[in-house]
Amino acid sequence: GLGGGIGLAGAPASAQPASVNRSALSIIPQPVRLTAGSGSFAVTPATKIYVDPKNEELRRIGEVLSQDLQRAAGVQLPVVTAPSGRPGPGSIFLMLRQPLDSLGTEGYMLSVQPTQVVLAAGKPQGVFLGLQTIRQLLPTQRSAMAVRLPALEVVDKPRYQWRGMHLDVSRHFFPVEFVKRYIDYLARHKMNTFHWHLTDDQGWRIEIKKYPRLTSVGGWRDGTLIGHYTDQPHQFDNIRYGGFYTQEQIKEVVQYAQDRYITVVPEIEMPGHAVAALAAYPELSCTGGPFKVERLWGVFDDIFCAGNEQTFTFLQDVLTEVMPLFPGNIVHIGGDEAPKTRWHECPKCQARMKAENLRDEHELQSYFVQRIEKFVNSRGKSIIGWDEILEGGLAPNAAVMSWRGMEGGTMAARQQHNVVMTPGSHAYFDHAQGEASLEPLSFGGYLPLSKVYSFEPTPKELTAAEQQYILGAQANIWTEYIPTEQQVEYMAFPRMSALAEVLWTPARQRSWPDFQQRMQQQYRRYEAWGATYSRSAFNVRQ
Ligand code: TNX
């Protein structure tokens, strides 16, 4: 049972009964410890879901389970608070139990026996994560037969604390309803971080009350590139394109995510990838403009002017509105792909460099980021930036998101800075995942499912102490060539499932053949969710 004896360490594989077919359970990500029992728990109209009366969060989680069971089994189960006496058999218990220290804030224990189901954790978040495991025990289709949960014991906790997915809503815009669906997908994969890329050259997507032109001008472009970006003359569709989220909508999404124990990390790009903002407020550039919101993809020379005090006032004002909308403590400030051409030509930037004793424009970017960091820190939050923020010197408290391979992240960890790994080689879900002739238009690069599954976020060359700075990893979905919701899903699935296991399951327990087997059931789940997925990632039984 779940009494004291269960720990994470030391259970030899042979402790499992020989008859157990672990993969028949098809849990993704694979739990740390899973022991199949015999028999099953029948969900009947008499089943009750008991929750701790002192905890509102548990009640909410219980309601989610009740809805799931209604969908799967057609039964309407009440969520009731446990009376002081021991409730009878045939019940599902969601409970907080202390001490479960070895399981941390995200771990949980699940025991399914023919007579009862017990899901216990130290924190409600753990109960929520355990609920995702229960969901995977349910059939994906309604049937007339009673729903039975297979008897098992699970003791589980994540390998990494940052298990994320990113979504670029600038290059193409996705409405609130889809963003919520995306958050659901993360939750079902036991992920906990949603990196929302809200601003870029092709569109500013978050309402800022003090600067209304950011969305009225910066939220819209005159058209979108047709086909691939090449050196040939470009063709555009000339259809006005855009959209943005009001602050009310942002709050709604953040609350939705919070209810699912997912932290939303907003990204406000600076100093580069800022053309949409400059189209709205050209005085924030080095040249004065004018600019148009970009219809082309790529890297543009016009960036926020580092020699101009107004730039800092503006960005601090923007962050002052953004930060309270996001309860998480991290703000992403971009930092990638900022050409130094304009700063080099700009007298004010050169004067700033002289006054601040900066040797080159990289140090000017470092100065820029450090000023922003100081401001963000003064509001009780910290920053993360793409690995270019290492150039010219890392801001004292900044975390680094390593995208140009693992090197930036490795360097940052050696400097005792937190790191999130998202290397182009293993985590860029804008790349094609199958045979080219079967794939839709996508960014250059090839990232099949097997390669995602082989991803190792912690560099071996780091010492054990340095490895502690690797918070985890995430995949990025840049949407230059992803105009529709269906295509976001296509690029995400099945790769998100492989990444989820990389981030959750201990490395030594990862098994590609076993994963492939469990994926057969995962495809049925995608279908039950109504999600589009790629079949070309590997040959799938149809
Ligand atoms: C580089 S990754 C970018 C993005 C593009 C992406 C395309 C990063 C920090 N910057 O602006 O969308 O390549 O793969």
Boltz pocket constraint, residues with backbone or C-beta under 6 A from the ligand:
constraints:
  - pocket:
      binder: B
      contacts: [[A, 298], [A, 336], [A, 337], [A, 386], [A, 403], [A, 428], [A, 430], [A, 443], [A, 478], [A, 479], [A, 480]]
      max_distance: 6.0
